[in-house]
Amino acid sequence: MTENTALNNEMTINSLGIAKSPADTRVVVAMSGGVDSSVVAAMLKDEGYDVVGITLQLYDHGIAVQKKGACCAGQDIHDARRVSEAIGIPHYVLDYETRFQDSVMENFADSYIRGETPIPCVRCNQEVKFKDLLETARDLDADVMATGHYVQQKIFDHHTEMYRAVDDNRDQSYFLFATTQEQLDYLRFPLGGMEKDDVRKLAEKYGLQVADKPDSQDICFVPNGNYASVIERLRPGASEPGEIVHMDGEVLGHHKGIIHFTIGQRKGLGIGGRDPLYVIRLLPELKQVIVGPKEALGVSDITITEVNWLGSKHIPEAGLEIEVKVRSTRPPVAATLFPMLDKGMAHIRLAVPEMGISPGQAAVFYMADQILGGGWICKSV
């Protein structure tokens, strides 16, 4: 082998964008015990990478294990361990219960008490998985950390951009808006260019026991989807009764606590005999649930905080034409993004009013398929 050939081989970029051979590239895979992260680990092992699997113990198994589809249940840790043994990689379980409760569960409870509708999965990525776990990966001398999230990446001169997944039904970019540029440069998402059906076929090809495992649907620490019971356990006495008030001022009834309501809710209000009414606002300081007709839900202007900006240029004072997604279940819509004087804040003006926008949810910015970042909704008009 000539000296030039050897040099060229050393500089060859592998499939993860690292100038090393796969065998010399260590990858920590965040393994939830589900099919997606299991396939990521199996794929990378099959390509010859030095793969290490890590699963986080986030919540007390005595409760979580009773809930099917919970990402941190005891069964999932067992599944991640079995997959790791089957494909021949080391696997570690890290106890992150305290960090998870402090950073995610406590915030979840306080947010509902403030009349917001939180997204704990984003906080978990932001405060635990892509912060503490990422540091653990660095401590293990990993070159990158890979996950089973469905988003795409493009790397330009060591700068990474995030794009929506090929599979629109699986795209998880909304939940990853808080990923910082430094984190994005270190992370890898091998499934972003794949369809979910193809991922399951790969799981079958690799003989993974989780090939037919259902996807998790609910928040891992909320048994049976009963948010209020979790909040009452974390914050005893939080469910204080109050009035249900029409936006014209008429008292229509009473409720058992605003933690049982979200903006845009129609069912379960307990005030029958009128035209359809929706929750328009929650006023925790007055213990009031404000209701009104559907058209009153329309919102045109949004203030956001904790803005994470992934764009290559600053937001111009005159505004930037973008698309914004204001709920995980809604498509992006046309909007103008304006910076604000307060650090970490921005203003969004929607081209057409959107319904059911709630403080505590996220507003995520898109330019075509590229994710430019996002922030937490704190006020809407």
Beta strands, then each sheet from edge to edge (+ up, - down):
strand 1: 26-30
strand 2: 50-57
strand 3: 91-95
strand 4: 144-146
strand 5: 151-156
strand 6: 159-164
strand 7: 187-188
strand 8: 242-246
strand 9: 251-255
strand 10: 278-283
strand 11: 288-292
strand 12: 299-309
strand 13: 320-325
strand 14: 333-339
strand 15: 346-354
strand 16: 362-367
strand 17: 370-380
sheet 1: 3+ 2+ 1+ 4+ 7+
sheet 2: 5+ 6- 17+ 12- 15+ 14- 13+ 16-
sheet 3: 9+ 8- 11- 10+
end
